[in-house]
Amino acid sequence: MKKFLDNSIESFALTFFLIYIHLMDIKVRADWLWPYLCASILGLAAIIYLYKKHIVLNRIFLGGTLYFCSGLLGLLINWDWLNQAYAELEAVAMLYWIVLVGIISIFTPYGFLGIKNPGYFSNTQSSLLLLFFCIIATGIAYLFIGNTFLGEWLPFIFIFSVRGLLRFLDRKWLKNRV
């Protein structure tokens, strides 16, 4: 059960947020407080849990958590311009945060991919590849703002698939090397 929790805890915040915003009728500014608050708490709790267990964070979910926290902060300090921008950009706003985390994490020991022991690619190479594909996904999401499948679901499916493929290549290369 702990292994399942360790592998899935980071996804709880995004899962909650997506389910909530698609099931609830969110029309006014105050309606966003609850999903941003809950997703921020879940995301920060996951970060603390994984940090204490010395587990490398998934940078994509980290970007999502920063998006939730910034949305919450925008509501709490009455930055209506920020939440208006988030409303207009839809999923692109979260993808901007993911790209920002990607750019910053290139300069960290585990890179954007979050690999402790790089294999097939170096951390820098895999980070740049993942960042490149995140930028492409952000562009696609921007082009299809308003389209739930092409502008919201597909870019995230693409990013998580590329991340999974890059991690698979690293594990396969290391396994064949031994």
C-alpha positions in Angstrom: 0.0 0.0 0.0 2.9 2.4 0.8 4.4 1.7 -2.7 1.0 2.7 -4.3 0.8 5.8 -2.2 4.4 6.8 -3.0 3.8 6.4 -6.7 0.4 8.1 -6.9 0.2 10.7 -4.1 1.4 13.5 -6.4 -1.6 12.9 -8.8 -4.3 13.4 -6.1 -4.3 17.3 -6.4 -4.6 17.3 -10.2 -7.2 14.6 -10.1 -9.3 16.3 -7.5 -9.1 19.6 -9.3 -10.1 18.2 -12.7 -13.0 16.2 -11.3 -14.2 19.2 -9.3 -14.1 21.8 -12.1 -15.8 19.4 -14.6 -18.6 18.4 -12.2 -19.3 21.6 -10.5 -20.8 24.8 -11.9 -18.1 27.4 -11.5 -19.3 30.8 -12.8 -18.1 33.4 -10.3 -14.7 34.2 -8.8 -15.6 32.8 -5.3 -16.5 29.4 -6.7 -12.8 28.9 -7.5 -11.6 29.2 -3.9 -12.6 25.6 -2.9 -10.9 23.8 -5.8 -7.8 25.9 -5.6 -7.6 25.5 -1.8 -8.1 21.8 -1.8 -5.7 21.2 -4.7 -3.1 23.4 -3.1 -3.3 21.5 0.2 -3.2 18.1 -1.5 -0.3 19.2 -3.7 1.7 20.7 -0.8 1.0 17.7 1.4 2.3 15.4 -1.4 5.4 17.4 -1.8 6.1 17.3 2.0 5.4 13.6 2.2 7.7 12.7 -0.8 10.4 15.1 0.4 10.5 13.4 3.9 10.8 10.0 2.1 13.6 11.3 -0.1 11.6 10.6 -3.3 12.3 12.7 -6.3 9.3 14.9 -7.2 7.5 14.6 -10.5 8.2 18.0 -12.0 4.9 18.0 -14.0 2.9 17.6 -10.9 5.1 20.2 -9.1 4.2 22.7 -11.9 0.5 21.8 -11.3 0.8 22.4 -7.6 2.4 25.8 -8.2 -0.5 26.7 -10.5 -3.0 25.8 -7.8 -1.1 27.8 -5.2 -0.8 30.8 -7.5 -4.5 30.6 -8.3 -5.3 30.4 -4.6 -3.0 33.3 -3.8 -4.6 35.4 -6.6 -8.0 34.8 -5.0 -6.8 35.6 -1.5 -5.1 38.8 -2.3 -7.7 39.9 -4.9 -5.5 39.7 -8.0 -8.5 39.5 -10.2 -6.3 40.0 -13.3 -4.5 36.7 -12.5 -7.6 34.6 -12.2 -9.1 36.3 -15.3 -5.9 35.3 -17.2 -6.2 31.8 -15.9 -9.9 31.6 -17.0 -9.0 32.8 -20.5 -6.0 30.6 -20.9 -7.6 27.5 -19.4 -5.2 24.5 -19.4 -2.5 26.7 -20.9 -2.0 28.5 -17.6 -1.0 25.3 -15.9 1.2 24.3 -18.8 3.0 27.6 -18.4 3.8 26.7 -14.8 5.0 23.2 -16.0 7.3 24.8 -18.6 8.6 27.2 -16.0 9.4 24.3 -13.6 11.0 22.5 -16.5 13.3 25.5 -17.3 14.3 25.8 -13.7 14.8 22.1 -13.0 17.2 21.7 -15.9 19.7 23.2 -13.6 19.0 20.7 -10.7 20.8 17.4 -10.1 17.8 15.3 -11.3 16.7 17.5 -14.2 13.2 18.0 -15.4 12.6 14.2 -15.8 13.6 13.6 -12.2 16.0 10.7 -12.8 18.6 9.9 -10.1 20.7 7.6 -12.3 20.4 8.7 -16.0 20.9 6.0 -18.6 19.9 6.4 -22.2 20.1 10.2 -22.1 22.0 12.5 -19.7 19.8 14.5 -17.3 20.3 17.6 -19.4 19.4 15.8 -22.6 16.2 14.2 -21.2 15.3 17.5 -19.5 15.6 19.4 -22.8 13.6 16.8 -24.7 10.8 16.8 -22.1 10.9 20.6 -22.0 10.7 20.7 -25.9 7.6 18.5 -25.9 6.0 20.5 -23.0 6.4 23.6 -25.1 4.8 21.9 -28.1 2.0 20.7 -25.9 1.5 24.2 -24.5 1.4 25.6 -28.1 -1.2 23.0 -29.1 -3.3 23.8 -26.0 -3.1 27.5 -26.8 -4.3 26.9 -30.4 -7.2 24.9 -29.1 -8.4 26.9 -26.1 -12.0 26.2 -25.6 -11.8 22.6 -27.0 -11.8 20.2 -24.0 -10.2 17.3 -25.8 -7.6 19.1 -28.0 -6.9 22.0 -25.7 -7.0 20.3 -22.3 -6.8 16.6 -22.3 -4.6 15.8 -25.2 -1.7 18.1 -24.2 -1.5 16.5 -20.7 -1.8 13.0 -22.1 1.0 13.8 -24.5 3.3 15.2 -21.8 2.8 12.3 -19.4 3.3 9.9 -22.3 6.6 11.5 -23.3 7.7 11.5 -19.7 6.8 7.8 -19.4 8.6 7.0 -22.6 11.8 8.8 -21.5 11.7 7.1 -18.1 11.2 3.8 -19.8 14.2 4.3 -22.1 16.4 5.2 -19.1 15.3 2.0 -17.2 15.6 -0.2 -20.2 19.1 1.1 -21.0 20.3 0.7 -17.4 18.8 -2.8 -17.3 20.5 -3.9 -20.5 23.8 -2.3 -19.4 24.1 -4.5 -16.3 
